[in-house]
């Protein structure tokens, strides 16, 4: 029974607030009411493509790094197999909306996507096997970054709200605009 109490506490104190925060973000609110613009969806496709591409590189590196450790190696192989098609999927999605290969090549990651991707890759390189698996699967890992780092440079100036293309990229992982 004490395990169930722990699970209930975890769901109530961590999981559900994270889901609520994500679902109440501007991106999902606009998606729900049907006002999400094509420009923002295009921004999502490009940001997701770049993030997934970087994650796959990290997974490939971890497979090589752990070649002599079969349990770790197989974990990274499994994750790579699950994720390997995601960049191409996002690229096809963006191209179906009118984006070109050049759009994807010239795009740079916005701060929130860099932070999220870095947290995932950090978990791969330095975390435990469980942490690596959880961080990769959990869409709210950006929330693990200290509040002072969210959206602010060391100088105190705000990070840009849009990517270099000035599109309306989604504010992922509960970041408010």
Buried (B, 14 or more C-beta within 10 A) or exposed (E): EEEEEEEEEEEEEEEEBBBEBBEEBBBBEBBEEEEBEEBBBBBBBBBBBBBBBBBBEBBBBBBEBBEEEEEBBEBBBEBBEEBBEBBEEBBEBBBEEEBEEEBBEEBEBBBBBBBBBBBBBBBBEEBEBEBBBEBBEBBBBBBBBEEEEBBEEEEEEEBEBEBEBEBBBBBBBBBEE
